[in-house]
Amino acid sequence: MHAHSISKSVYAIHADVKSATRFEGIWPIPDGVTLNSYLVCGEKTALIDLAKDWAGSITQFEAQLKSAGSSFESIDYLILNHLEPDHTAFLLELRKRNPKAEIISTPKGIALVKNFFKITEGLREVKTGDTLNLGDGCVLEFFETPNIHWPETMMTFDRKDGILFSCDGFGSYGTVGDRVFDDEFTAEEHAFYEKESLRYYSNIVASFSSFVTRALEKLADLPVKVVAPSHGIIWRKNPTTIIERYGRYAGYNTGSPCEQEICVIWGSMYGYTRAGLDAVLEGIESEQVPYTIHQVPDTDASFVLADAYKAAGLVLAMPTYEYKMFPPMAHILDLFARKHFIGKKALRIGSWGWVGGAKKEYEERIAGLSWESVESMEWQGVPAEEDLKTLRERGRELAKLVKMS
């Protein structure tokens, strides 16, 4: 693999991580993920963001740096937009190879360099508006963008070429191979990356949507020509696409409208809850509202989060299990709370065996999420015909609420 030229002075250095099964040890990445760094060459040279030695990533970086006429040993500055280990774990080895390279980050980032890696020399703190002049017209400007998605995060802007190095902002799951730019992918491939950017956002960033909105406002006046994130596609033809996409995602849990669709999440021990759910689906279909459907625990929570995050409506179908909610559904609701899935239209249904109890725990779990709930429906054992009739009506009611949202 070779470095990809973004401009005469800037190169993209990336590794495709294909063999790892999970990101952050939690989220499945069946189609892998990229680790992107950027080499900026003036009279002096800066490497923006690093990586961890993950599935051969450093070998890929070394080959691409070489193709650009550089190396880890020859850089003058290492700019760390974000200190999460997927962007910094190679730092100790880099410092051994290149003790002269100055490390640049926000004050909180520098504190993490000291505390994570015990490096105390050759460090520089920068704040919003500070610049680094590399010579030959290359000037980098720094913007603090805290909590996208760690408190120390910043973005770096190359004013000469209009490149925004955004680290985890504007990122996505999915490897890219030897094509890295948005204008090199087909419409079908873009549909895949759009889906993976939503899943990435719902998994990694959704808890911090208000900070995303603030960062977008701070960066709004920059003449951005290229968006260069740390994961996924580099946007050089249509950079506003990913910026607007993230703005829409940030609105889903901060008061802006969600999509007029329903995410159905269900789990069933012996099929009785599923029988009731079928009736609810008939009611939804009669109103012609689109829906996605996920069975838990069979579907990983990562994929559930993506569809539930953008949907205005939710159906949560679960039996009572030992006086409480079906445990896989309790896990989903815990994630909804952590990721601030507020303002949903929701319907909960479920069967119970010897005694109920899921309803009570469910209502306690959603109390702080400001959901508008259709009246819950529970039944013992097999749903009777009258139960099914009521469930169909509850499905219709939910669908109508979603159409009005």
C-alpha positions in Angstrom: 0.0 0.0 0.0 1.1 3.6 -0.6 0.3 7.0 0.9 -2.5 8.8 -0.8 -1.9 12.4 -1.7 -4.6 14.8 -0.5 -2.6 17.9 -1.6 1.0 18.7 -2.6 1.9 18.8 1.1 -0.5 16.4 2.8 -0.7 12.6 2.6 -3.2 10.2 4.1 -1.6 7.2 5.9 -4.0 4.5 6.8 -4.3 0.9 7.9 -7.1 -1.5 7.2 -7.9 -3.5 10.3 -9.7 -6.6 9.1 -9.0 -9.4 11.5 -10.3 -7.7 14.7 -13.7 -8.8 15.9 -14.7 -5.8 18.0 -14.1 -2.1 18.3 -13.4 -0.8 21.8 -13.8 -4.4 22.9 -17.6 -4.1 22.6 -18.9 -3.2 19.1 -18.6 -5.9 16.3 -16.8 -4.8 13.1 -17.5 -7.6 10.6 -16.3 -5.3 7.8 -13.3 -4.0 9.8 -12.2 -0.5 10.4 -9.6 1.9 9.2 -7.0 3.8 11.3 -6.2 7.0 9.5 -3.2 9.4 10.1 -2.0 12.3 8.1 1.5 13.5 7.1 1.8 17.3 6.6 5.1 18.3 4.9 6.4 21.9 5.0 10.0 22.8 5.8 9.2 20.6 8.9 7.0 17.6 9.0 4.0 16.8 11.2 2.2 13.5 11.7 -1.4 14.0 12.8 -2.6 11.2 15.0 -1.0 7.8 15.4 -2.3 4.3 15.9 -1.9 1.1 17.9 -0.1 -1.9 16.6 -3.3 -3.7 15.7 -3.6 -6.4 13.1 -0.5 -5.2 11.2 -1.4 -1.5 11.3 2.1 -0.2 12.0 3.6 -2.2 9.2 1.0 -0.6 6.9 1.9 2.8 8.3 5.6 2.3 7.8 5.2 1.3 4.2 3.0 4.3 3.4 5.3 6.8 5.2 8.2 5.4 3.2 6.2 5.9 -0.1 5.8 9.5 0.9 9.5 9.9 1.6 9.1 10.0 5.3 9.3 7.7 8.4 8.5 7.7 12.1 12.1 8.6 12.7 12.0 11.7 10.6 8.9 13.6 11.7 9.4 16.8 13.7 5.9 17.0 15.3 3.3 14.5 16.4 -0.1 16.1 16.8 -2.5 14.1 18.9 -6.1 15.2 18.3 -7.4 12.4 20.6 -5.7 10.2 23.2 -7.7 7.0 22.9 -5.3 4.1 22.5 -6.4 3.2 19.0 -4.7 6.6 18.1 -1.8 6.6 20.6 -0.8 3.1 21.7 2.3 3.2 19.5 3.5 6.4 21.2 6.1 4.8 23.5 7.7 3.0 20.6 7.7 6.2 18.5 9.3 8.1 21.3 12.1 5.5 21.4 12.6 5.7 17.7 12.3 9.5 17.5 13.0 11.3 20.8 13.2 14.7 19.1 9.6 14.8 17.8 7.6 17.3 19.8 4.2 16.0 20.9 1.3 18.5 20.6 -2.2 18.3 22.1 -4.7 20.1 24.2 -3.9 20.7 27.9 -6.0 17.7 28.8 -4.4 15.7 26.1 -0.9 16.5 27.3 -2.0 15.4 30.8 -3.1 12.1 29.4 0.3 11.7 27.6 1.9 12.2 31.0 -0.4 9.9 32.9 -0.9 7.2 30.2 2.6 6.9 28.9 4.7 8.6 31.6 6.3 10.9 29.0 7.1 14.3 30.5 9.5 15.9 28.0 9.0 17.4 24.5 5.4 18.3 25.0 3.4 21.3 23.9 -0.1 22.4 25.0 -2.3 24.2 22.4 -5.7 25.8 22.7 -8.3 27.0 20.2 -6.7 29.5 17.8 -3.1 28.4 18.4 -1.2 27.6 15.3 1.9 25.6 14.2 3.9 27.0 11.2 5.6 24.2 9.4 7.1 26.5 6.8 6.6 26.7 3.1 3.1 28.1 3.6 1.9 25.2 5.8 0.1 26.5 8.9 -2.0 24.2 11.1 -4.6 25.7 13.4 -6.1 24.0 16.4 -9.7 23.9 17.7 -10.7 22.3 21.0 -13.7 20.1 20.4 -14.2 18.5 23.8 -16.2 15.3 24.3 -16.1 14.1 20.7 -15.8 11.8 22.3 -13.2 12.2 25.1 -12.7 15.5 27.0 -9.3 16.2 25.5 -10.3 16.0 21.9 -9.4 18.7 19.3 -9.5 19.1 15.6 -6.7 20.4 13.4 -7.2 22.6 10.3 -4.8 23.1 7.5 -5.6 26.6 6.2 -3.4 26.3 3.1 -5.4 23.4 1.7 -8.7 23.6 3.7 -8.3 20.2 5.3 -10.0 19.5 8.6 -8.3 16.7 10.4 -11.2 15.6 12.6 -10.1 12.5 14.4 -13.1 10.5 15.6 -15.5 13.2 14.5 -17.1 12.3 11.1 -15.8 8.7 11.4 -17.2 5.4 10.3 -16.7 1.7 10.6 -15.6 -0.3 7.5 -12.3 -0.7 5.7 -11.6 1.1 2.5 -8.8 -0.8 0.8 -6.7 1.2 -1.7 -9.4 3.8 -2.3 -9.7 6.4 0.5 -11.7 9.3 -1.1 -15.4 9.8 -1.3 -15.4 10.2 -5.1 -13.8 6.8 -5.5 -16.8 4.8 -4.3 -20.1 3.8 -6.0 -23.5 4.8 -4.8 -24.0 1.3 -3.4 -20.8 1.5 -1.5 -21.7 4.9 -0.1 -25.0 3.4 1.1 -22.9 0.8 3.1 -20.7 3.5 4.6 -23.6 5.7 5.5 -25.1 2.7 7.4 -21.8 2.1 9.1 -21.3 5.8 10.0 -24.7 5.8 11.7 -23.8 2.6 13.6 -20.4 4.1 14.5 -22.2 7.3 15.7 -24.9 5.5 17.7 -22.2 3.2 19.4 -19.4 5.7 20.0 -20.6 9.3 19.8 -24.3 9.4 20.7 -23.8 10.1 24.4 -22.1 13.4 23.4 -24.5 14.8 20.7 -24.8 18.2 22.4 -21.0 18.6 22.1 -21.1 17.6 18.5 -23.6 20.4 17.8 -21.3 22.9 19.6 -18.3 21.8 17.6 -20.2 22.1 14.4 -21.2 25.6 15.3 -17.5 26.4 16.2 -16.3 25.1 12.9 -19.1 26.5 10.7 -17.1 29.4 9.3 -14.0 27.4 8.4 -13.5 27.1 4.6 -13.4 23.3 4.7 -12.5 21.6 1.4 -11.6 18.2 2.8 -12.8 16.3 5.9 -10.1 13.8 7.0 -11.3 11.7 9.9 -9.4 9.0 11.8 -11.8 6.2 10.7 -13.3 5.7 7.3 -13.6 7.7 4.1 -11.8 11.0 3.4 -14.3 13.5 2.0 -12.7 15.6 -0.7 -15.5 16.0 -3.3 -18.5 16.4 -1.0 -17.2 17.2 2.5 -20.5 18.8 3.5 -22.2 15.4 3.1 -20.6 13.9 6.2 -20.8 17.2 8.1 -24.5 17.5 7.5 -24.9 13.8 8.3 -23.3 14.2 11.7 -25.5 17.3 12.3 -28.6 15.2 11.6 -27.3 12.3 13.8 -26.6 14.8 16.7 -30.2 16.0 16.5 -31.7 12.5 16.9 -31.2 12.6 20.7 -31.1 16.4 21.3 -34.6 17.3 20.3 -34.6 17.4 16.5 -37.0 15.0 14.6 -36.1 11.4 14.2 -37.0 9.4 11.1 -40.7 8.5 10.7 -40.1 4.8 11.2 -40.3 2.2 14.0 -37.5 0.0 15.4 -39.0 -3.3 16.7 -36.9 -5.1 19.3 -38.0 -8.4 20.7 -37.1 -11.4 22.7 -39.2 -14.5 23.4 -38.6 -17.5 25.6 -41.3 -19.9 24.3 -42.9 -18.0 21.5 -45.8 -16.4 23.4 -44.4 -12.9 23.3 -43.6 -13.3 19.6 -47.2 -14.3 18.9 -48.4 -11.1 20.4 -45.7 -9.1 18.5 -47.0 -10.5 15.2 -50.4 -8.8 16.0 -48.6 -5.5 16.7 -46.8 -5.7 13.4 -50.1 -6.2 11.6 -51.3 -3.0 13.2 -48.1 -1.1 12.1 -48.3 -2.4 8.6 -52.0 -1.3 8.3 -50.7 2.2 8.8 -47.9 1.7 6.2 -45.2 2.9 8.6 -41.8 1.3 7.8 -40.0 -0.7 10.5 -36.9 -2.6 11.2 -36.9 -5.6 13.5 -34.2 -7.1 15.7 -34.3 -10.2 18.0 -32.3 -10.1 21.1 -29.9 -11.5 22.2 -29.4 -12.9 18.6 -28.7 -9.5 17.1 -25.8 -7.7 18.7 -26.7 -4.5 20.5 -24.5 -2.5 18.2 -26.9 -3.0 15.3 -30.0 -2.5 17.5 -28.6 0.9 18.6 -28.2 2.1 15.0 -31.8 1.5 13.9 -33.3 2.5 17.3 -31.3 5.7 17.4 -32.8 7.2 14.2 -36.3 5.8 14.6 -39.1 8.0 16.0 -40.9 4.9 17.3 -39.9 1.8 19.3 -41.6 -1.5 20.0 -40.1 -3.4 22.9 -41.5 -6.9 23.2 -40.2 -9.0 26.0 -41.5 -11.6 28.5 -41.2 -11.3 32.3 -38.2 -13.2 33.5 -37.8 -13.9 37.2 -40.1 -11.0 38.2 -38.2 -8.5 35.9 -37.5 -7.8 32.3 -36.0 -10.4 29.9 -32.3 -9.8 30.6 -31.2 -9.1 27.0 -33.8 -6.4 26.8 -32.7 -4.9 30.1 -29.2 -4.6 28.5 -30.7 -2.7 25.5 -32.5 -0.3 27.7 -29.4 0.3 29.7 -27.6 1.3 26.5 -30.6 3.5 25.5 -30.2 5.4 28.8 -26.4 5.7 28.5 -26.7 7.0 24.9 -29.6 9.4 25.8 -32.3 8.0 23.5 -34.8 10.6 24.4 -38.2 11.6 23.1 -39.2 8.3 21.5 -42.8 7.1 20.8 -42.8 3.7 22.5 -44.9 0.5 23.0 -43.9 -2.3 25.4 -45.6 -5.6 25.3 -44.9 -9.1 26.7 -46.2 -12.3 28.2 -45.7 -13.6 31.7 -45.7 -17.0 33.3 -46.5 -17.4 36.9 -46.4 -13.7 37.7 -45.7 -10.4 36.0 -43.0 -7.7 36.9 -41.4 -6.6 33.7 -43.8 -3.6 33.4 -42.7 -2.2 36.7 -38.9 -2.4 35.9 -39.5 -1.2 32.4 -41.3 2.0 33.6 -38.5 2.7 36.1 -35.9 2.3 33.3 -37.5 4.7 30.9 -38.6 7.3 33.5 -35.8 9.8 32.6 -36.0 9.5 28.8 -39.2 11.6 28.1 -40.8 8.9 26.0 -44.4 9.2 24.9 -45.8 5.7 25.6 -48.7 3.8 24.1 -50.3 1.9 26.9 -48.4 -1.3 27.7 -50.0 -4.7 27.0 -49.3 -7.8 29.0 -50.9 -11.2 29.0 -50.4 -14.6 30.7 -49.2 -17.5 28.5 -50.7 -17.7 25.1 -52.4 -14.5 23.9 -56.2 -14.8 23.6 -58.0 -13.6 20.5 -59.1 -10.5 22.5 -55.5 -9.8 23.4 -54.4 -10.0 19.8 -57.2 -7.6 18.8 -55.9 -5.1 21.4 -52.3 -5.6 20.3 -53.2 -4.8 16.7 -54.8 -1.6 17.8 -51.8 -0.7 20.0 -49.6 -1.2 16.9 -51.9 1.1 14.9 -51.8 3.7 17.6 -48.0 3.7 17.8 -47.8 4.0 14.0 -50.1 7.0 14.0 -48.0 8.8 16.6 -44.9 8.2 14.5 -46.6 9.6 11.4 -47.4 12.8 13.4 -43.8 13.2 14.7 
